[in-house]
Amino acid sequence: MVNDRGFYNYKNKRIFVGNPFAGYNVGIKENEGETEVWFDDFLIGTVDKITGLIIYETNRIKVPKAQ
């Protein structure tokens, strides 16, 4: 669970997910050497191995076309 300061502990490291996620569970998935952070079925981003900060996946967000 993300703590009140926005951090999640994973493998003895703190990952800053963000204050809006405080009190919620996030999913962590190892994928091709990267650590992904998920909120339900939404990929938040991948963890920078040096800083422990999330690199947000804005390029993966798909906006539906207007009909």
Residue frames as a rotation matrix with the C-alpha (Angstrom) as fourth column:
MET 1
0.585 0.811 0.000 0.00
0.811 -0.585 0.000 0.00
0.000 0.000 -1.000 0.00
VAL 2
-0.147 -0.574 0.806 1.22
0.487 -0.751 -0.446 3.51
0.861 0.327 0.390 -0.80
ASN 3
-0.322 -0.019 -0.947 1.94
0.940 -0.128 -0.317 5.41
-0.115 -0.992 0.059 2.41
ASP 4
0.599 0.693 -0.400 0.68
0.682 -0.704 -0.198 8.88
-0.419 -0.155 -0.895 3.33
ARG 5
0.120 -0.638 -0.761 3.77
-0.235 -0.763 0.603 10.48
-0.965 0.107 -0.241 1.76
GLY 6
0.681 0.289 -0.673 3.26
-0.691 -0.051 -0.721 8.73
-0.243 0.956 0.165 -1.60
PHE 7
-0.357 -0.900 -0.250 5.94
-0.930 0.368 0.003 6.04
0.090 0.234 -0.968 -1.22
TYR 8
0.867 0.486 -0.107 5.68
-0.482 0.874 0.060 2.30
0.123 -0.001 0.992 -1.80
ASN 9
-0.011 -0.891 0.454 8.27
-0.837 0.257 0.483 -0.14
-0.548 -0.375 -0.748 -0.42
TYR 10
0.952 0.231 -0.202 9.46
-0.307 0.746 -0.591 -2.81
0.014 0.624 0.781 -2.86
LYS 11
0.633 -0.734 -0.246 12.46
0.596 0.664 -0.451 -5.09
0.495 0.139 0.858 -2.33
ASN 12
0.259 -0.486 -0.834 13.80
0.870 -0.257 0.420 -2.86
-0.418 -0.835 0.357 0.46
LYS 13
-0.859 -0.449 0.247 13.65
0.512 -0.770 0.380 0.24
0.020 0.452 0.892 -1.77
ARG 14
-0.135 0.813 -0.567 11.29
0.339 -0.500 -0.797 3.19
-0.931 -0.299 -0.208 -1.64
ILE 15
-0.668 0.067 0.741 9.49
0.729 -0.141 0.670 4.05
0.150 0.988 0.045 -4.86
PHE 16
-0.688 0.467 -0.556 7.76
-0.098 -0.818 -0.567 7.42
-0.720 -0.335 0.608 -5.05
VAL 17
-0.512 0.624 0.591 4.39
0.855 0.437 0.279 6.76
-0.084 0.648 -0.757 -6.66
GLY 18
-0.682 0.256 0.685 2.69
0.042 -0.922 0.386 10.02
0.730 0.292 0.618 -5.69
ASN 19
-0.943 0.291 0.161 0.52
-0.237 -0.248 -0.939 11.44
-0.234 -0.924 0.303 -2.93
PRO 20
-0.182 0.949 -0.258 -2.76
-0.977 -0.145 0.154 10.93
0.108 0.280 0.954 -4.84
PHE 21
0.058 0.156 -0.986 -2.17
-0.291 0.948 0.133 7.16
0.955 0.279 0.100 -4.49
ALA 22
-0.803 -0.372 0.465 -1.80
-0.520 0.057 -0.852 7.30
0.291 -0.926 -0.239 -0.67
GLY 23
-0.310 0.670 0.674 -3.84
-0.690 0.329 -0.645 4.53
-0.654 -0.665 0.361 0.94
TYR 24
0.725 0.565 -0.394 -4.24
-0.670 0.448 -0.591 2.59
-0.157 0.693 0.704 -2.30
ASN 25
0.246 -0.614 0.750 -2.57
0.161 0.789 0.593 -0.60
-0.956 -0.025 0.293 -3.45
VAL 26
0.409 -0.209 -0.888 -0.46
-0.889 -0.309 -0.337 -0.53
-0.205 0.928 -0.312 -6.58
GLY 27
0.922 -0.110 0.372 0.85
0.169 0.977 -0.129 -3.44
-0.350 0.182 0.919 -8.58
ILE 28
0.154 -0.936 -0.317 4.52
-0.803 -0.306 0.512 -4.02
-0.576 0.175 -0.799 -9.29
LYS 29
0.912 0.135 0.386 5.53
0.108 0.832 -0.545 -6.12
-0.395 0.539 0.744 -12.28
GLU 30
-0.155 -0.980 -0.121 9.02
-0.281 -0.073 0.957 -7.04
-0.947 0.183 -0.264 -13.46
ASN 31
0.810 0.452 0.373 9.00
0.260 0.292 -0.920 -6.93
-0.525 0.843 0.119 -17.26
GLU 32
0.675 -0.592 0.440 12.09
0.588 0.071 -0.806 -7.30
0.446 0.803 0.396 -19.47
GLY 33
-0.313 -0.907 -0.282 14.41
0.881 -0.166 -0.444 -5.92
0.356 -0.387 0.851 -16.78
GLU 34
-0.653 0.192 0.733 12.13
-0.206 -0.976 0.073 -2.98
0.729 -0.103 0.677 -16.00
THR 35
-0.763 0.470 -0.443 9.98
0.607 0.289 -0.740 -2.49
-0.220 -0.834 -0.506 -12.91
GLU 36
-0.568 0.663 0.488 6.48
0.134 -0.511 0.849 -1.39
0.812 0.548 0.202 -13.90
VAL 37
-0.908 0.380 -0.175 4.03
0.110 -0.185 -0.977 0.26
-0.404 -0.906 0.126 -11.51
TRP 38
-0.658 0.746 0.103 0.33
0.296 0.131 0.946 -0.37
0.692 0.653 -0.307 -12.13
PHE 39
-0.791 0.598 0.130 -2.86
-0.393 -0.334 -0.857 1.07
-0.469 -0.729 0.499 -10.68
ASP 40
0.352 0.863 0.363 -5.63
-0.297 0.471 -0.831 -1.42
-0.888 0.184 0.422 -11.51
ASP 41
0.451 -0.185 0.873 -5.22
0.747 0.613 -0.256 -1.94
-0.488 0.768 0.415 -15.28
PHE 42
0.973 -0.129 0.193 -3.48
-0.008 -0.850 -0.526 1.42
0.232 0.511 -0.828 -15.86
LEU 43
0.251 -0.957 -0.143 0.30
0.941 0.276 -0.197 1.46
0.228 -0.086 0.970 -16.30
ILE 44
0.878 0.002 -0.478 1.56
0.222 -0.888 0.404 4.43
-0.424 -0.460 -0.780 -14.29
GLY 45
0.658 -0.711 -0.249 5.15
-0.691 -0.438 -0.574 4.05
0.299 0.550 -0.780 -15.47
THR 46
0.594 -0.575 -0.563 8.48
0.478 0.815 -0.328 2.34
0.647 -0.074 0.759 -14.92
VAL 47
0.926 -0.273 -0.260 10.88
0.152 -0.363 0.919 2.87
-0.345 -0.891 -0.295 -12.04
ASP 48
0.566 -0.823 0.042 14.18
-0.469 -0.364 -0.805 4.62
0.678 0.435 -0.592 -12.67
LYS 49
0.621 -0.323 -0.714 16.75
0.526 0.847 0.074 2.24
0.581 -0.422 0.696 -11.18
ILE 50
-0.480 -0.874 0.073 18.98
0.566 -0.373 -0.736 5.04
0.670 -0.312 0.674 -9.91
THR 51
-0.763 0.171 0.623 16.55
-0.398 -0.884 -0.245 7.58
0.509 -0.435 0.743 -8.45
GLY 52
-0.836 0.531 -0.139 13.62
0.500 0.632 -0.592 5.31
-0.226 -0.565 -0.794 -7.53
LEU 53
-0.418 0.701 -0.578 11.28
-0.446 -0.713 -0.541 7.77
-0.791 0.031 0.611 -9.24
ILE 54
0.136 0.573 0.808 8.67
0.549 0.636 -0.543 6.78
-0.825 0.518 -0.228 -11.78
ILE 55
-0.915 -0.257 -0.312 9.20
-0.159 -0.482 0.862 7.55
-0.372 0.838 0.400 -15.43
TYR 56
-0.088 0.996 0.030 5.63
-0.239 0.008 -0.971 8.22
-0.967 -0.093 0.237 -16.47
GLU 57
-0.685 -0.123 0.718 4.33
0.523 0.604 0.602 6.48
-0.507 0.788 -0.349 -19.55
THR 58
-0.101 0.673 -0.732 2.57
-0.281 -0.725 -0.628 9.37
-0.954 0.143 0.262 -21.27
ASN 59
-0.569 -0.159 -0.807 3.36
-0.815 -0.024 0.579 7.92
-0.112 0.987 -0.116 -24.67
ARG 60
-0.970 0.212 -0.117 1.27
0.191 0.968 0.165 4.83
0.148 0.138 -0.979 -23.87
ILE 61
-0.457 0.857 -0.237 -1.91
0.100 -0.216 -0.971 6.70
-0.884 -0.468 0.013 -23.05
LYS 62
-0.854 0.232 0.466 -4.44
0.503 0.138 0.853 6.20
0.134 0.963 -0.235 -25.79
VAL 63
-0.603 0.682 -0.414 -7.16
-0.304 -0.676 -0.672 8.74
-0.738 -0.280 0.615 -26.35
PRO 64
-0.207 0.586 0.783 -10.23
0.737 0.620 -0.270 7.46
-0.644 0.521 -0.560 -28.19
LYS 65
-0.959 -0.100 0.267 -11.03
0.271 -0.613 0.742 9.21
0.089 0.784 0.615 -31.45
ALA 66
-0.512 0.817 -0.265 -14.12
-0.406 -0.502 -0.763 11.38
-0.757 -0.283 0.589 -31.56
GLN 67
-0.642 0.356 0.679 -16.99
0.659 0.709 0.251 9.86
-0.392 0.608 -0.690 -33.47
